[in-house]
């Protein structure tokens, strides 16, 4: 099985969203792509939009949870770095 090219998934998803901004599948795929590209703010944006359209979708919920976890971890590290520099 070939590894997923998340850069391409991001591009295709965004092209679909230009024409169909409420396409839940494209929102989800864009969120997953941004997650794997480690752009967690953008991932969160797309996944929240996807969950508004598919509130019971377990995959969307799981990726949103993973994204929130990564953002929390990032903000904790950022705070520790700041306190280390200026504390």
N, CA, C and O atoms as a DFTB+ gen file, in Angstrom:
348 C
 N C O
     1  1       0.837      -1.193       0.000
     2  2       0.000       0.000       0.000
     3  2       0.879       1.253       0.000
     4  3       1.825       1.348       0.782
     5  1       0.573       2.202      -0.864
     6  2       1.347       3.435      -0.967
     7  2       1.011       4.385       0.178
     8  3      -0.131       4.438       0.633
     9  1       2.012       5.136       0.643
    10  2       1.696       6.138       1.673
    11  2       0.805       7.233       1.078
    12  3       0.875       7.527      -0.115
    13  1      -0.013       7.814       1.911
    14  2      -0.955       8.846       1.455
    15  2      -0.202      10.157       1.250
    16  3       0.596      10.564       2.094
    17  1      -0.460      10.806       0.134
    18  2       0.120      12.117      -0.143
    19  2      -0.869      13.171       0.391
    20  3      -1.790      13.586      -0.312
    21  1      -0.658      13.587       1.636
    22  2      -1.617      14.495       2.279
    23  2      -1.610      15.890       1.663
    24  3      -2.598      16.619       1.750
    25  1      -0.499      16.255       1.045
    26  2      -0.439      17.547       0.351
    27  2      -1.445      17.533      -0.816
    28  3      -2.155      18.512      -1.047
    29  1      -1.489      16.431      -1.530
    30  2      -2.427      16.296      -2.656
    31  2      -3.875      16.214      -2.147
    32  3      -4.778      16.809      -2.735
    33  1      -4.085      15.481      -1.064
    34  2      -5.432      15.381      -0.486
    35  2      -5.917      16.779      -0.092
    36  3      -7.073      17.134      -0.324
    37  1      -5.023      17.561       0.504
    38  2      -5.370      18.937       0.898
    39  2      -5.780      19.752      -0.330
    40  3      -6.806      20.431      -0.320
    41  1      -4.972      19.677      -1.379
    42  2      -5.264      20.436      -2.601
    43  2      -6.616      20.051      -3.194
    44  3      -7.439      20.917      -3.492
    45  1      -6.842      18.755      -3.364
    46  2      -8.091      18.285      -3.961
    47  2      -9.295      18.667      -3.108
    48  3     -10.326      19.094      -3.628
    49  1      -9.156      18.511      -1.810
    50  2     -10.262      18.845      -0.909
    51  2     -10.610      20.316      -1.016
    52  3     -11.785      20.683      -1.062
    53  1      -9.591      21.154      -1.055
    54  2      -9.843      22.589      -1.134
    55  2     -10.473      22.980      -2.474
    56  3     -11.283      23.904      -2.539
    57  1     -10.093      22.267      -3.543
    58  2     -10.724      22.539      -4.847
    59  2     -12.215      22.188      -4.807
    60  3     -13.047      22.929      -5.329
    61  1     -12.540      21.067      -4.192
    62  2     -13.947      20.678      -4.057
    63  2     -14.685      21.723      -3.228
    64  3     -15.808      22.102      -3.560
    65  1     -14.053      22.190      -2.144
    66  2     -14.705      23.144      -1.245
    67  2     -14.906      24.514      -1.889
    68  3     -15.791      25.264      -1.479
    69  1     -14.094      24.847      -2.892
    70  2     -14.315      26.104      -3.623
    71  2     -15.671      26.069      -4.327
    72  3     -16.369      27.079      -4.403
    73  1     -16.029      24.902      -4.835
    74  2     -17.297      24.750      -5.561
    75  2     -18.445      24.343      -4.639
    76  3     -19.595      24.725      -4.854
    77  1     -18.114      23.561      -3.610
    78  2     -19.136      23.046      -2.685
    79  2     -18.673      23.262      -1.244
    80  3     -18.192      22.327      -0.604
    81  1     -18.811      24.474      -0.735
    82  2     -18.269      24.797       0.591
    83  2     -18.838      23.978       1.746
    84  3     -18.240      23.925       2.821
    85  1     -19.981      23.343       1.536
    86  2     -20.594      22.566       2.615
    87  2     -20.423      21.058       2.437
    88  3     -21.098      20.277       3.108
    89  1     -19.541      20.649       1.551
    90  2     -19.314      19.230       1.297
    91  2     -18.615      18.609       2.511
    92  3     -17.427      18.833       2.743
    93  1     -19.377      17.827       3.277
    94  2     -18.880      17.272       4.543
    95  2     -17.669      16.365       4.336
    96  3     -16.730      16.398       5.131
    97  1     -17.681      15.563       3.284
    98  2     -16.570      14.645       3.027
    99  2     -15.286      15.423       2.709
   100  3     -14.206      15.066       3.180
   101  1     -15.412      16.484       1.912
   102  2     -14.249      17.308       1.574
   103  2     -13.733      18.053       2.806
   104  3     -12.523      18.200       2.977
   105  1     -14.640      18.524       3.662
   106  2     -14.230      19.193       4.901
   107  2     -13.447      18.226       5.785
   108  3     -12.399      18.575       6.330
   109  1     -13.968      17.010       5.917
   110  2     -13.302      15.982       6.717
   111  2     -11.919      15.663       6.144
   112  3     -10.930      15.623       6.875
   113  1     -11.862      15.437       4.836
   114  2     -10.583      15.080       4.216
   115  2      -9.564      16.214       4.316
   116  3      -8.375      15.965       4.513
   117  1     -10.023      17.453       4.180
   118  2      -9.119      18.598       4.352
   119  2      -8.597      18.623       5.786
   120  3      -7.409      18.853       6.013
   121  1      -9.480      18.389       6.751
   122  2      -9.067      18.367       8.159
   123  2      -8.037      17.291       8.436
   124  3      -7.049      17.532       9.129
   125  1      -8.266      16.103       7.895
   126  2      -7.316      14.990       8.082
   127  2      -5.975      15.331       7.428
   128  3      -4.915      15.084       8.004
   129  1      -6.032      15.894       6.232
   130  2      -4.795      16.254       5.533
   131  2      -3.998      17.279       6.346
   132  3      -2.796      17.112       6.554
   133  1      -4.670      18.334       6.801
   134  2      -3.972      19.348       7.601
   135  2      -3.436      18.752       8.896
   136  3      -2.361      19.140       9.353
   137  1      -4.165      17.816       9.491
   138  2      -3.682      17.151      10.704
   139  2      -2.350      16.451      10.420
   140  3      -1.383      16.620      11.163
   141  1      -2.309      15.676       9.355
   142  2      -1.092      14.927       9.035
   143  2       0.033      15.836       8.544
   144  3       1.206      15.467       8.612
   145  1      -0.319      17.018       8.053
   146  2       0.692      18.006       7.659
   147  2       1.099      18.872       8.857
   148  3       1.899      19.798       8.719
   149  1       0.553      18.568      10.008
   150  2       0.842      19.209      11.294
   151  2       0.445      20.686      11.347
   152  3       1.070      21.485      12.044
   153  1      -0.599      21.031      10.603
   154  2      -1.186      22.364      10.702
   155  2      -2.496      22.187      11.482
   156  3      -3.582      22.094      10.909
   157  1      -2.349      22.145      12.802
   158  2      -3.471      21.760      13.659
   159  2      -4.568      22.822      13.728
   160  3      -5.736      22.484      13.920
   161  1      -4.213      24.096      13.577
   162  2      -5.240      25.143      13.578
   163  2      -6.171      24.981      12.377
   164  3      -7.393      25.049      12.512
   165  1      -5.579      24.766      11.200
   166  2      -6.389      24.558       9.997
   167  2      -7.172      23.249      10.097
   168  3      -8.336      23.188       9.701
   169  1      -6.536      22.207      10.624
   170  2      -7.225      20.916      10.798
   171  2      -8.469      21.116      11.651
   172  3      -9.549      20.634      11.308
   173  1      -8.314      21.828      12.763
   174  2      -9.435      22.083      13.669
   175  2     -10.552      22.837      12.957
   176  3     -11.728      22.510      13.115
   177  1     -10.182      23.845      12.176
   178  2     -11.161      24.636      11.423
   179  2     -12.024      23.735      10.529
   180  3     -13.252      23.807      10.571
   181  1     -11.386      22.901       9.734
   182  2     -12.123      22.038       8.797
   183  2     -12.905      20.946       9.522
   184  3     -14.029      20.624       9.138
   185  1     -12.315      20.381      10.561
   186  2     -13.003      19.309      11.284
   187  2     -14.221      19.826      12.045
   188  3     -15.233      19.132      12.141
   189  1     -14.128      21.035      12.582
   190  2     -15.303      21.626      13.247
   191  2     -16.422      21.867      12.238
   192  3     -17.596      21.643      12.533
   193  1     -16.049      22.325      11.048
   194  2     -17.055      22.530       9.999
   195  2     -17.675      21.192       9.597
   196  3     -18.881      21.107       9.366
   197  1     -16.857      20.157       9.515
   198  2     -17.347      18.823       9.150
   199  2     -18.282      18.271      10.220
   200  3     -19.306      17.664       9.904
   201  1     -17.927      18.482      11.486
   202  2     -18.749      17.929      12.573
   203  2     -20.090      18.654      12.667
   204  3     -21.077      18.072      13.118
   205  1     -20.135      19.915      12.248
   206  2     -21.412      20.643      12.212
   207  2     -22.367      20.017      11.201
   208  3     -23.585      20.087      11.361
   209  1     -21.808      19.407      10.164
   210  2     -22.635      18.792       9.125
   211  2     -22.886      17.307       9.378
   212  3     -23.885      16.753       8.920
   213  1     -21.964      16.662      10.115
   214  2     -22.098      15.235      10.428
   215  2     -21.766      14.998      11.902
   216  3     -20.727      14.417      12.216
   217  1     -22.637      15.443      12.804
   218  2     -22.320      15.391      14.238
   219  2     -22.104      13.997      14.807
   220  3     -21.481      13.857      15.860
   221  1     -22.600      12.966      14.141
   222  2     -22.459      11.615      14.692
   223  2     -21.333      10.817      14.048
   224  3     -21.111       9.661      14.408
   225  1     -20.628      11.415      13.108
   226  2     -19.568      10.694      12.400
   227  2     -18.379      10.440      13.332
   228  3     -17.710      11.375      13.772
   229  1     -18.131       9.169      13.620
   230  2     -17.078       8.783      14.574
   231  2     -15.688       9.162      14.074
   232  3     -14.828       9.527      14.875
   233  1     -15.454       9.084      12.768
   234  2     -14.133       9.427      12.233
   235  2     -13.829      10.911      12.411
   236  3     -12.718      11.290      12.782
   237  1     -14.826      11.738      12.142
   238  2     -14.642      13.185      12.313
   239  2     -14.364      13.488      13.782
   240  3     -13.459      14.258      14.105
   241  1     -15.146      12.878      14.667
   242  2     -14.963      13.090      16.113
   243  2     -13.562      12.667      16.564
   244  3     -12.913      13.357      17.350
   245  1     -13.111      11.520      16.052
   246  2     -11.793      11.001      16.452
   247  2     -10.680      11.961      16.017
   248  3      -9.786      12.273      16.804
   249  1     -10.736      12.425      14.772
   250  2      -9.690      13.343      14.306
   251  2      -9.767      14.690      15.005
   252  3      -8.737      15.320      15.244
   253  1     -10.967      15.138      15.334
   254  2     -11.102      16.393      16.069
   255  2     -10.472      16.250      17.454
   256  3      -9.796      17.161      17.934
   257  1     -10.696      15.105      18.090
   258  2     -10.110      14.829      19.400
   259  2      -8.576      14.800      19.310
   260  3      -7.893      15.387      20.149
   261  1      -8.042      14.120      18.294
   262  2      -6.591      14.062      18.100
   263  2      -6.018      15.460      17.871
   264  3      -4.956      15.800      18.392
   265  1      -6.729      16.256      17.091
   266  2      -6.277      17.625      16.796
   267  2      -6.273      18.474      18.052
   268  3      -5.315      19.205      18.307
   269  1      -7.347      18.383      18.848
   270  2      -7.418      19.152      20.095
   271  2      -6.268      18.758      21.018
   272  3      -5.672      19.610      21.677
   273  1      -5.962      17.472      21.061
   274  2      -4.875      16.969      21.894
   275  2      -3.533      17.545      21.445
   276  3      -2.724      17.968      22.272
   277  1      -3.304      17.559      20.139
   278  2      -2.050      18.123      19.606
   279  2      -1.954      19.618      19.904
   280  3      -0.887      20.114      20.265
   281  1      -3.059      20.329      19.755
   282  2      -3.054      21.768      20.047
   283  2      -2.785      22.028      21.524
   284  3      -2.041      22.948      21.862
   285  1      -3.380      21.232      22.404
   286  2      -3.147      21.386      23.849
   287  2      -1.683      21.141      24.171
   288  3      -1.070      21.891      24.931
   289  1      -1.133      20.099      23.594
   290  2       0.269      19.762      23.822
   291  2       1.173      20.896      23.328
   292  3       2.124      21.283      24.007
   293  1       0.869      21.414      22.156
   294  2       1.651      22.509      21.578
   295  2       1.600      23.733      22.481
   296  3       2.630      24.354      22.744
   297  1       0.412      24.085      22.956
   298  2       0.269      25.270      23.805
   299  2       0.958      25.086      25.156
   300  3       1.498      26.043      25.711
   301  1       0.943      23.854      25.692
   302  2       1.670      23.578      26.942
   303  2       3.173      23.783      26.739
   304  3       3.834      24.415      27.563
   305  1       3.703      23.254      25.654
   306  2       5.139      23.398      25.363
   307  2       5.504      24.859      25.154
   308  3       6.546      25.321      25.619
   309  1       4.639      25.582      24.452
   310  2       4.872      27.002      24.196
   311  2       4.925      27.781      25.515
   312  3       5.773      28.655      25.694
   313  1       4.018      27.457      26.428
   314  2       3.959      28.128      27.722
   315  2       5.224      27.823      28.541
   316  3       5.794      28.712      29.175
   317  1       5.649      26.561      28.516
   318  2       6.868      26.179      29.255
   319  2       8.086      26.895      28.687
   320  3       8.954      27.336      29.441
   321  1       8.158      27.012      27.370
   322  2       9.266      27.703      26.741
   323  2       9.276      29.176      27.143
   324  3      10.327      29.734      27.457
   325  1       8.100      29.796      27.132
   326  2       7.974      31.198      27.508
   327  2       8.400      31.399      28.964
   328  3       9.156      32.318      29.277
   329  1       7.902      30.526      29.853
   330  2       8.241      30.654      31.275
   331  2       9.735      30.414      31.499
   332  3      10.346      31.030      32.372
   333  1      10.309      29.525      30.711
   334  2      11.748      29.258      30.812
   335  2      12.581      30.462      30.398
   336  3      13.659      30.711      30.938
   337  1      12.056      31.206      29.424
   338  2      12.795      32.379      28.919
   339  2      12.566      33.611      29.797
   340  3      13.493      34.381      30.048
   341  1      11.336      33.790      30.260
   342  2      10.994      35.022      30.954
   343  2      10.539      34.813      32.402
   344  3      10.289      35.776      33.127
   345  1      10.434      33.537      32.817
   346  2       9.884      33.192      34.110
   347  2      10.585      33.789      35.244
   348  3      10.204      33.565      36.392
